[in-house]
Amino acid sequence: MDTFPDLGSLSDIELKDLIGDLTKEELEISYQRRILHGKIDILRAELVNRLRKRHDGGHDVISGDDVQKLTDILAGRSAKDEQLPDAT
């Protein structure tokens, strides 16, 4: 990432140009963020539909492994923690 310029050394025109550049960059990033959120929403909807079909078909929607993963998350443990060698 570029360092922020010394604002005192910039002319008014340079400040306006910098504002314009950063505003344009922010708009592009915001657009990409909205696209990503849309994709995430589509994927979540697909997952919900699949889970609903499994449930309607008589399959368990949540497994014991899912419950254990949630328990580990809530307890602050992660899979990464379990993979670390014992320091003793």
C-alpha positions as CSV (number, residue, x, y, z in Angstrom):
1,M,0.0,0.0,0.0
2,D,1.2,3.5,-0.8
3,T,2.1,5.8,2.0
4,F,-0.1,8.8,2.4
5,P,1.4,12.0,0.9
6,D,2.5,15.0,2.9
7,L,-0.7,17.0,2.5
8,G,1.0,20.3,3.2
9,S,3.2,19.9,0.2
10,L,0.3,19.3,-2.2
11,S,-1.3,22.1,-4.3
12,D,-5.1,22.6,-4.3
13,I,-5.3,20.9,-7.7
14,E,-3.2,17.9,-6.5
15,L,-5.5,17.6,-3.4
16,K,-8.6,17.7,-5.7
17,D,-7.0,15.1,-8.0
18,L,-6.2,12.9,-5.0
19,I,-9.7,13.2,-3.7
20,G,-11.1,12.3,-7.1
21,D,-8.8,9.3,-7.5
22,L,-9.6,7.9,-4.0
23,T,-13.3,8.5,-4.6
24,K,-13.2,6.5,-7.8
25,E,-11.2,3.7,-6.1
26,E,-13.8,3.6,-3.3
27,L,-16.6,3.3,-5.8
28,E,-14.9,0.4,-7.6
29,I,-14.3,-1.4,-4.3
30,S,-17.9,-0.8,-3.2
31,Y,-19.1,-2.2,-6.5
32,Q,-16.9,-5.3,-6.1
33,R,-18.2,-5.7,-2.5
34,R,-21.8,-5.6,-3.7
35,I,-21.0,-8.2,-6.4
36,L,-19.4,-10.5,-3.8
37,H,-22.3,-10.1,-1.4
38,G,-24.7,-11.0,-4.2
39,K,-22.7,-14.2,-4.9
40,I,-22.6,-15.1,-1.3
41,D,-26.4,-14.6,-1.0
42,I,-26.9,-16.9,-4.0
43,L,-24.6,-19.6,-2.6
44,R,-26.4,-19.4,0.8
45,A,-29.8,-19.7,-0.9
46,E,-28.5,-22.8,-2.7
47,L,-27.2,-24.3,0.5
48,V,-30.6,-23.7,2.2
49,N,-32.4,-25.3,-0.7
50,R,-30.2,-28.4,-0.5
51,L,-30.6,-28.7,3.3
52,R,-34.4,-28.3,2.9
53,K,-34.4,-31.1,0.3
54,R,-32.4,-33.3,2.6
55,H,-34.7,-32.6,5.5
56,D,-37.8,-33.3,3.3
57,G,-36.1,-36.6,2.2
58,G,-35.8,-37.8,5.8
59,H,-32.0,-37.1,6.2
60,D,-30.5,-35.4,9.2
61,V,-29.8,-31.8,8.4
62,I,-27.2,-31.4,11.2
63,S,-24.8,-34.2,12.1
64,G,-23.0,-34.9,15.3
65,D,-19.8,-33.6,13.6
66,D,-21.6,-30.3,13.0
67,V,-22.6,-30.0,16.6
68,Q,-19.0,-30.8,17.7
69,K,-17.6,-28.1,15.3
70,L,-20.0,-25.6,16.7
71,T,-19.1,-26.6,20.3
72,D,-15.4,-26.1,19.5
73,I,-16.0,-22.7,17.9
74,L,-18.1,-21.5,20.9
75,A,-15.3,-22.8,23.2
76,G,-12.7,-20.9,21.3
77,R,-11.0,-24.0,19.9
78,S,-10.2,-24.4,16.3
79,A,-9.0,-27.2,14.0
80,K,-5.7,-25.3,13.8
81,D,-5.3,-25.5,17.6
82,E,-5.7,-29.3,17.5
83,Q,-3.0,-29.7,14.8
84,L,-0.3,-27.9,16.8
85,P,2.2,-30.2,18.6
86,D,2.2,-30.3,22.3
87,A,4.9,-27.9,23.8
88,T,5.6,-30.2,26.8
